[in-house]
Amino acid sequence: MSIKLNKKERVEVMALFGYEMTPCQPLTFKRRGESEVEVTEVMRTHIKFIGAATYHIFDILVGSTRYYLEFNSTDLSWYLRALN
């Protein structure tokens, strides 16, 4: 599967929250008008604070392709971004 992105794109994400030692783990995501895509592996995560917002950023694999999934914990939105 190949996803071409030039900027962040809002997506729907199925995630597991509060599981053992992992506070959040994205399982699948879906772009508008497309079918659901399974996250093969979460490579690493980090948190970024911008003003009052907290962003949880997941470096993920979909097959052998890497992407970022970004979760805004203030408005509960998810964005997908290609890893350049």
VOPAGU-2260 file (C-alpha; in pm, 1 decimal, decimal comma):
REM VOPAGU-2260
SITE   aa  ch    i         X         Y         Z
SITE  MET   A    0       0,0       0,0       0,0
SITE  SER   A    1     128,9     344,3     -86,6
SITE  ILE   A    2     -10,6     660,9      68,3
SITE  LYS   A    3     101,2     988,4     -84,4
SITE  LEU   A    4      78,4    1285,2     151,0
SITE  ASN   A    5     215,5    1636,6     114,3
SITE  LYS   A    6      90,4    1759,5     451,4
SITE  LYS   A    7    -100,2    1639,7     753,8
SITE  GLU   A    8    -431,9    1477,5     673,7
SITE  ARG   A    9    -709,7    1418,0     924,8
SITE  VAL   A   10    -791,0    1048,1     969,1
SITE  GLU   A   11   -1013,7     826,0    1181,7
SITE  VAL   A   12    -815,5     600,6    1415,7
SITE  MET   A   13    -905,2     289,8    1613,4
SITE  ALA   A   14    -679,0     294,2    1918,9
SITE  LEU   A   15    -642,2     101,5    2239,8
SITE  PHE   A   16    -622,7     332,6    2543,5
SITE  GLY   A   17    -494,1     245,3    2889,1
SITE  TYR   A   18    -366,4    -103,9    2811,5
SITE  GLU   A   19    -107,6    -223,1    3065,5
SITE  MET   A   20     201,6       2,3    3046,9
SITE  THR   A   21      99,9     158,2    2711,8
SITE  PRO   A   22    -133,5     457,5    2757,0
SITE  CYS   A   23    -234,2     459,8    2387,6
SITE  GLN   A   24    -167,9     233,2    2090,2
SITE  PRO   A   25    -311,0     305,8    1741,7
SITE  LEU   A   26    -436,1     -13,6    1576,7
SITE  THR   A   27    -588,0     102,4    1246,4
SITE  PHE   A   28    -660,0     424,4    1060,2
SITE  LYS   A   29    -893,1     526,5     780,3
SITE  ARG   A   30    -857,2     810,1     532,1
SITE  ARG   A   31   -1169,9     977,8     393,7
SITE  GLY   A   32   -1330,0     761,4     124,9
SITE  GLU   A   33   -1083,9     472,5     166,6
SITE  SER   A   34   -1078,8     142,6     352,8
SITE  GLU   A   35    -927,1      86,9     693,9
SITE  VAL   A   36    -549,2      27,9     713,6
SITE  GLU   A   37    -382,3    -179,4     984,7
SITE  VAL   A   38     -83,5     -37,5    1173,3
SITE  THR   A   39     180,6    -308,6    1145,1
SITE  GLU   A   40     407,1    -174,8    1419,3
SITE  VAL   A   41     449,7     127,6    1644,8
SITE  MET   A   42     819,2     213,3    1619,4
SITE  ARG   A   43     834,3     487,9    1883,2
SITE  THR   A   44     623,6     757,1    2045,4
SITE  HIS   A   45     689,8    1102,7    2180,8
SITE  ILE   A   46     492,7    1395,7    2320,5
SITE  LYS   A   47     502,5    1757,2    2204,6
SITE  PHE   A   48     351,1    2048,3    2400,0
SITE  ILE   A   49     231,5    2350,8    2201,6
SITE  GLY   A   50      50,6    2609,3    2410,8
SITE  ALA   A   51    -229,3    2433,4    2598,5
SITE  ALA   A   52    -235,3    2140,8    2354,6
SITE  THR   A   53     -55,8    1809,9    2399,8
SITE  TYR   A   54      31,7    1609,1    2088,7
SITE  HIS   A   55     110,8    1238,9    2107,8
SITE  ILE   A   56     313,8    1145,8    1800,2
SITE  PHE   A   57     344,3     784,7    1688,1
SITE  ASP   A   58     611,7     674,0    1440,9
SITE  ILE   A   59     437,6     377,3    1275,2
SITE  LEU   A   60     487,1     113,9    1008,7
SITE  VAL   A   61     221,2      14,2     757,1
SITE  GLY   A   62     380,5    -284,2     589,0
SITE  SER   A   63     730,1    -151,3     521,9
SITE  THR   A   64     629,0     216,3     487,6
SITE  ARG   A   65     675,0     462,0     777,3
SITE  TYR   A   66     429,9     735,7     874,8
SITE  TYR   A   67     351,1     961,2    1167,9
SITE  LEU   A   68      14,4     947,2    1340,4
SITE  GLU   A   69     -44,1    1252,9    1556,6
SITE  PHE   A   70    -308,5    1266,3    1831,5
SITE  ASN   A   71    -419,9    1602,8    1970,0
SITE  SER   A   72    -537,5    1527,5    2323,8
SITE  THR   A   73    -712,8    1866,8    2350,5
SITE  ASP   A   74    -963,7    1822,3    2066,8
SITE  LEU   A   75    -917,5    1440,6    2026,7
SITE  SER   A   76    -827,9    1467,0    1656,6
SITE  TRP   A   77    -587,6    1238,3    1468,2
SITE  TYR   A   78    -365,6    1333,5    1172,3
SITE  LEU   A   79    -155,8    1122,2     937,6
SITE  ARG   A   80     168,7    1256,0     794,4
SITE  ALA   A   81     422,1    1095,2     561,2
SITE  LEU   A   82     766,7    1049,1     709,1
SITE  ASN   A   83    1018,2    1233,4     489,4
